[in-house]
C-alpha cells in the first residue's frame, strides 16, 4: 500500500514524495530522494542512511532486510532482490521463496539497470557499473562490472 501512496504523489512535489517515502521505509536518514516508479515488497525492511537517492524505476524486493549506508545512489531500472527460489524443481513447484539480507556500505553508486542478489554485502566506496549483476560480496574501494560482476579497478579510500 505504501508504494501506491508514494506513486500517487506529484513527481514535482519533492516534500510530499519525501514524506511518503519516509512513511514507507523502515528507517531513513536526512535528504531522502526516491524518484517515480519505485516498487518494493513491503518497505519496512528497507533502511537507508543520509543522502540516499533511488532514481527512476528502482525495485527493491525486501523479503529480508536491505540496508544502505550514507551517501548511496541507485541508478534507474535497478533490481535489488533479497528473495529467490530453490534450485530444486520440487521447491519451485511449491513456490517456495528464500530471502537473504542485502547490505550496502557508505558512498556506493549502483549504476543503471543493475541486479543485486540476496545475501550480498557491498562494501563502502564502491561503484557498481551499469548493467552489472552482483551475485557475491564486493569489497570496499573498488569498481565492479559485468555479468556476473567482477572487480575491474581499485579506488582510493574515501575520506571520512
Secondary structure, 3 states (H helix, E strand, C coil): CHHHHHHHCCCCCHHHHHHHHHHHCCEECCCEEECCCCEECCCCCEEECCCEEECCCCEEECCCCEEECCCCEECCCCEEECEECCCCHHHHHCCCCEECCEEECCCEEECCCCEEECCCEECCCEEECCCCEECCCECCCEEEECECCEEEEECCCCCC
